[in-house]
């Protein structure tokens, strides 16, 4: 039996978040539902698809405690359309759940909570914390380069490296690389290496978090200076974000030796206005479609960059000024990869380093090295 009353808007928000960790199709019916627990401290909701689990707690007036599994999609649709400010939930001994709000009343079949699989625990955990807005920005600037094919499953996630009080995130997909680094400050950054390393490891920590998990973490992270707690075990990671916890498996395998992929030499250095470069690439990309693919040809001259593109539809040319030092160069790039990198620089100006027509383009901030994006060039056919 369960009997409780809670705020409808808080319940809608909690269910819509937790629902993202629920299996849309599973051979285990319980995994297509949300586990609802009514306890003295309040109401807990849980979604779990065997790889990613999300729980949250919200305040509720509990008259009778207990637990039940409710079909996630139907439960979500019902509570979003309820007319009142409060929701009353009553579950009988056969798991039939009555949902009341205003003049509306629904009765739906639930499942026994004993059918719900147990969430994994994070064993041998190392712990650290990061500011919410900082982690959100770091994920946003690297998630775009995560591989979307399973050819190398380890690259469908982002590598986290912690060392000397620094946190570095790296994503690669075979055509590009995105790297973001920050010094951790405050809690979780004290001591010799800025973190507590997990049992059996040296003072450094590295692990790979699935891109899907980081997408959900990014959606939950608020834009404030609060902190997210991170516990890392041998096989799982746990994020604590306000009233939410997100638990996920870690990816196993050998991540690309990204350091050797970053060119050390530089023949040509370019300083350019980011928005001008984006606008120019977008203009010449108007001729490129899913059916008509063609590289964007970039000619780095004395004080300008000339862009062109040619497909069966026609030909486009564009030009804008830039500060260029070193040898002139002609290179081709996939327009989407180039745009993804430029849009995630989050600055008015970027510094670009080039080392010949077949070496990756290196995109960095005007000063320092807080981020680094690599975009592999495309071989150009002769005009």
N, C-alpha and C positions, 0 to 999 in steps of 0.2 A: 504493500500500500504506500502511496505517496499523496500528500496533500500540501500544496504550496501556492503562494501568490507572489508575483514579481512584476517589475516594470516592463511593459511591452517593448519599448524602444531599446532598452538595454538587452533584452532577450533577442530581439531581431539582429542587433549588431553582433552579439556573441555567436548566434547560430550561423550567420552568413560568413563569419570568419572561420569557425570550426568546420563548417561544411566543406571547405576547400581541402581538408585533409581526409575527407571521406571517399571511399572507393565508389566510382560511378557504376562499375559493373564488377561483381565479384562472385566466385563460387560459394563464398561464405556470406549468407544473407545479412548477418550481424554487421559486417563491414560496410554495408550500404546505409547503415544507420548511425545516429548520434547516441552515445551513452549518456544518459542523464542521471545524475546522482543528487538526491536531496539529503543534505547533512545539516547538523546543527549550525555550522558556520555559514551555510548558504547553499547555493546550487552550483554543481560542477557539470560542465559539458565536455565531452571528449569525442574527437574524430580520429580515425586511424586507418591507414590503408596498407599496413604491414611494413611500409618504408618510412612514412612520415606520420607523426602523431601530434595532435594539438589539443591542449586542454585549457579551459579558462573557468574562473569562478566569478559568480555575480551574486549580489545581495538578494535575498528572498525571505519571505516570512514562511518558515517551515512549520507545518502543523503535524505532519507525519512524514518520517524520513524513509527512504528506500531508493531503489534504482530501477531503470527501465531503458530499453533500446527503442528509439523511434526512427522510422524511415526518414532520412535526412531531407530529401526533396519535398515530400508532402508536408512534414513538420514546418519546414522553412516557408513554403507557400502559404500555409494556414496562418502562421503568426504574423507574416508581413501584411496580410489583408485584414487582420482583426481591427474592429472599430474603436475599442476602448484603450485607456492608458495603462490599465492593469490586466494581467493574464492570470487566471486561476487554472492550475493543473491538478487533476485527480487521477490516480492510477489504482485500479482494483487488483484483486489477487490473481486475475487472469491476464494482467497487463493491458487491459482495455483502458485507454487514456482519454479522459474528457478534458477538452480545452475550452475555457469560457472567457469571453471578454465582451463587455457591453451587452448587446442583445444577441451576440453570436455564440453558438455552442457546437462543437465538433466532438465526435467520438471516433477514435481510430485504434486499430490493433497495434500493440507494441510487442516486443520480445523480451524474454527473460534476460537479465543482465549477465547471468552465468555463461551465456553464449558468446560474450564479448572477449576477444583475445587480450591478454595482459600486455600492457606497454612495456618495452624493454627498459632495463635500468642502465644507468651510465656507471660502469664499474672502472676502477683504477683511474679516477678522473683527475685531470688538472683543471684549474679554474682561473679565469681572468675576467675582467669587465672592460667594456668599451662604451664611450658615449653614444647615445642613440643616433644623433644626427651624423656623427663621424662614420659609424658602421654603415648607416643607410647610404651615405655618399660613396663609400668605398665599394659597396656591393653594386651600386648603380653604375659606377665607372668601370666595372670589370665583367658584369654578368653578360653583357652583349657579345663577348668573345667566347662564351662557353659553347662547346660543340653540341649540335642538336642531333647528330647521328650516333648510333651505338657502335661504330666501327672500333673505337677505343673508349670503352665505358668510363675510364678514369677521367677523360677529358670532357665528360658531360657535367663535371663539377669544377669548383674553383679551389685552387690550392691556397691554404692559409699557412703562413710561416711566422712564427713568433721567435724573436731572438733579440737579446740586448735591449728589451723594452720597446722594440719596434714590431709592428704588425704589418705584414705584406700579403696582399691578395693577388693571385695570378690566374688568368684564364687563357686557354689556347684552344684553337679548333683546327689547326693545320694550315690555315690561311692568314691568321692574324693572332696577335697576342695583346693582352691588356694587363697592365701591372699597376698597382696602387700601393703606396707605402705611407705609414704615419707612425709617429712616436706616440706610445700610449702614455697618458698622464693620469695622475690621481690614483684612486683605488685600483688595484690590479696591475699597477705599473711600478710598484715599489720593489726594493730588493735588487739583487745583482742582475737578474735577467728580466725583471718586469713581470714575472708570472710564476705560478706554481706549475711545474711540469708534471705530467702524469707518471705514475710509478713505472720504473723500468726504463725511463728515457733519460737522456742527458739534459742539460739546462735549456735545450732548444726543443721546439715542438713544431711538427708540420703534419697536416691532415687535409683531406679533400672532401668538401661538402657538396652534395648534389646541387646542381643549378636550380632544380624545382624547389628544394628546401629554402635556398637563399631568396628566391622570388617571394615565397610566403613570408619569410622573416622581414624582407624589405617592406611588404605591405603593412605589416603589424607595427613596424618601428615608427614612433612619432617623431616629428621634427622638433625635438627639444633637447636640452642638455642633460636629461636623465641618463641612466646607464642600463645597458643590457648585460646580464650575467651569462657567461658561457662556461659550460662544463664539458670537457672532452674526455671520453673514455677510449678504450681500445677499438670498439666497433661503432659507437654511437656518440652523438653530440646533443647537448641540451641547451637551448636558449631560453632565458627567462626575461620576458618583456612585459613589464607591468603585471597585469593579472593573468597573462598568457604564458604557457610553456610550450615550446616546440621541440620535439625530440625526433631525431632523424638518424638513419644509418649513415656511416661514413663510406666513401668509395675506396676500394682497395685496388692496388696495382701500382705500376711505376709511372709517375707523372713525367712529362717531357723535361729534359734538362734545359730549362728555359734560358739559363745564363749563357749557355754556348750559342743560343739562337740569336742573341742580341749583338748586332755588329758593333765592334769597338772603334773601327776606323770611320772617318767622315771626309768625303771629298767636297761635298756641297752643303752649306748651312743656309736655311731659309727662315726668315721671320715674317709672319704673315697675319693679317687680320682674320680671325676664325670665321666670322660671319660672312665676309667677302668670299672666302674659299668655299664655304658651304653653299652659298647662293649660286656661285658659278658652277659647282658640280651638279646642283639640282637642275640648273637650266639645261646643261648639255645632256643630262640624264632623261630629259623628256622624250628622247627618241628610243630609249631602252625599255623593253617590255620583257615579260617572262618568256615570250616566244622569240623576241629579237634581242638577244644578248650581245653586248659589245663592250670592250673596255673603254674607259675614259683615258684618252691620250693626254698626258701632261708634259709640256715643254717648259723647263725651268731655264729662263733666259737671264739677261743681265739684271733687269730690275722689274721683271714681270713674269707671270705664269700664264701660259697660253693653254687652254683646254679645248679639246675637240672630241667629237664622237660621230661615228658613221654607222648607220644601219640601213636596212632595206627601205625604211621610211624616208630617210634623207640624211642630211649632214648638219652638225651644229658646231659653231666656234664661239669661244668666249675668252676674255682676257681680263686680268686684274693686276694691280701693282703689288710688289713684294720686295723685301730686302734680301738679296741673294749674294752670298759670298762663295767663291770657289767655281769649279767647272760647271758649264752648262750641261743640261741633261734632258733626255727624252725618256719617259716611262709610261707604262700603262697600268691602270688599276681597275679592279671591280668597283663600280660606283657605290654599291651598298656598303661594302667593307670600309671604303674611304669615308663615306658619310657617317657611319656608325662611330668611327674613331673621332672624327672632328666634332660631332654633336656631343660627345661625352667628355670633351676637354674642359668644359665649364669655365672658360676664360675668354677674354677679348682677343688675346693674341696667343699664337703657338710658335714653338721653335721646331723646325723640321730638319732632320739630318739625313743625307743621302750618301750612298757609297757605291755608285754605279747603277746601271739600268736593271740589274737582276738581283740587287741586294734590297732587303726590306726597307720601306720608309719608316723612319723613327720619329714619332710625334711626342713632344715633351712640353712642359710649361716654359714660358719665356725665361724664368729663373728657377733653379733648383731641379729636383727630380722626384716630386711627390707622385707623379704618374708617368708611365711610359707606354705608348701604344705602338705596335709594329703592324704594318700592313704589307703583305707580300705583293710584289708587282706581277703583272700578267705579261707574258711575252707578246710583243707587238708584231704584226705582219708588216711588211714593207708597204708604204703608201701605194 
